[in-house]
Amino acid sequence: MIMEAMRQFLAAVIGTVGFSVMFRVPRKYYPDCGIIGGLGWIFCWFLHNGLNVWPFLATLLATFVVTLTSRMWAAKRKSAAIMFLLPAIFPMIPGGRIYWTVYYLIVNELAMSAGNGRAAIAEVVAIVVGIMCAYEVPQQSINRLMGAPCANRK
């Protein structure tokens, strides 16, 4: 399981860095994005495969962690959180489920298509809810935790 986890982590890091290039993230942030994406995916993978957590919940928790980590990293690096979040969320996108939904639709296996489609929609909803929940944490708390200066509000 350790070797599989290392392969999963490496694949997620490479994919995340690839999306960082595609989204034109500055080069100096490629390693940061890769680490956040890799750790988020390993967290999701371990919850689902190691602890048998329901895929919706595993995706929601991992997305929350990725979003919060992106916000923390952005506060430390004095940059925008979206620059880390957008590529780092990539490993959690249910691309395989979407593929199988369309595949089963084409081969006229409607029950299998519907099952995969529902699962893909559930995982997308989990991603959205995870991001929303992580953005409920006040930025001042994140700045304080990361030792970043807080803007004075008047």
C-alpha positions in Angstrom: 0.0 0.0 0.0 2.9 2.3 0.7 4.3 1.9 -2.9 0.8 2.5 -4.3 0.4 5.7 -2.2 3.8 6.9 -3.5 2.7 6.3 -7.1 -0.6 8.0 -6.5 1.1 11.0 -4.9 3.7 11.3 -7.7 1.0 11.1 -10.4 -1.1 13.8 -8.6 2.0 16.1 -8.3 2.8 15.7 -11.9 -0.8 16.3 -13.0 -1.1 19.3 -10.7 2.1 20.8 -12.1 0.8 20.2 -15.6 -2.4 22.1 -14.8 -0.3 24.8 -13.2 1.5 25.3 -16.5 -1.8 25.3 -18.4 -3.3 27.9 -16.0 -0.2 30.0 -16.4 0.8 29.9 -12.7 4.2 31.6 -12.2 7.0 29.0 -12.4 8.2 29.7 -8.9 4.8 28.3 -7.6 4.9 25.0 -9.5 6.4 23.0 -6.6 3.9 24.6 -4.2 0.9 23.7 -6.4 2.2 20.2 -6.9 2.7 19.5 -3.2 -0.8 20.9 -2.4 -2.4 18.8 -5.1 -0.5 15.7 -4.3 -1.2 15.9 -0.6 -4.9 16.6 -1.2 -5.2 13.6 -3.5 -3.3 11.3 -1.1 -5.7 12.4 1.7 -8.7 11.7 -0.5 -7.3 8.4 -1.8 -6.4 7.2 1.7 -9.8 8.1 3.1 -11.6 6.3 0.3 -9.3 3.2 -0.1 -7.6 3.0 3.3 -10.5 3.9 5.6 -13.4 3.0 3.3 -15.0 6.4 3.6 -17.9 7.1 1.3 -16.5 8.8 -1.9 -18.6 11.9 -1.5 -17.3 12.5 2.1 -13.7 11.7 1.1 -13.9 14.2 -1.8 -15.5 16.8 0.4 -12.9 16.5 3.2 -10.0 16.5 0.8 -11.3 19.5 -1.1 -11.7 21.3 2.2 -8.1 20.5 3.1 -6.8 21.6 -0.4 -8.8 24.8 -0.3 -7.7 25.7 3.3 -4.1 24.8 2.5 -4.2 26.9 -0.7 -5.5 29.9 1.3 -2.7 29.3 3.9 0.0 29.0 1.3 -1.3 32.1 -0.4 -1.1 34.1 2.8 2.4 32.9 3.4 3.5 33.6 -0.2 1.5 36.9 -0.4 -0.3 35.8 -3.5 -3.8 34.8 -4.6 -5.3 31.6 -3.2 -6.9 30.7 -6.6 -3.5 30.4 -8.1 -2.9 27.4 -5.8 -6.4 26.1 -5.6 -7.3 25.8 -9.3 -4.5 23.4 -10.3 -4.5 21.6 -6.9 -8.1 20.6 -7.1 -7.5 18.9 -10.4 -6.8 15.4 -9.0 -10.2 15.3 -7.3 -12.1 16.0 -10.5 -14.2 12.9 -11.3 -13.0 12.6 -14.9 -13.0 8.8 -14.9 -16.6 8.7 -13.7 -17.6 11.2 -16.4 -15.8 9.0 -19.0 -17.6 5.9 -17.9 -20.9 7.7 -17.8 -20.5 8.6 -21.5 -19.1 5.2 -22.4 -22.0 3.3 -20.9 -24.4 5.7 -22.5 -22.8 4.9 -25.9 -22.9 1.1 -25.4 -26.5 1.4 -24.3 -26.0 0.3 -20.7 -28.2 3.0 -19.3 -28.3 1.7 -15.7 -24.5 1.7 -15.5 -24.4 5.1 -17.2 -26.9 6.6 -14.7 -25.0 5.1 -11.7 -21.7 6.6 -12.8 -23.4 9.9 -13.7 -24.9 10.2 -10.3 -21.6 9.4 -8.6 -19.8 12.0 -10.8 -22.4 14.7 -9.9 -22.1 13.8 -6.2 -18.3 14.2 -6.3 -18.6 17.6 -8.1 -21.1 18.7 -5.5 -18.7 17.6 -2.8 -15.9 19.7 -4.4 -18.2 22.8 -4.5 -19.3 22.3 -0.9 -15.7 21.7 0.3 -14.5 24.9 -1.3 -17.5 26.8 0.1 -16.9 25.5 3.7 -13.2 26.3 3.5 -13.9 29.9 2.4 -16.1 30.3 5.6 -12.9 30.3 7.6 -12.1 34.0 8.1 -9.0 35.3 6.2 -7.8 37.1 9.3 -7.6 33.8 11.2 -5.6 32.3 8.3 -3.3 35.3 8.2 -2.8 35.1 12.0 -2.0 31.4 11.8 0.5 31.9 9.0 2.1 35.0 10.5 1.0 37.1 7.6 0.0 40.7 8.2 -3.7 41.5 8.4 -5.2 44.4 6.6 -6.7 47.1 8.8 -10.4 47.6 8.2 -11.9 51.0 8.9 
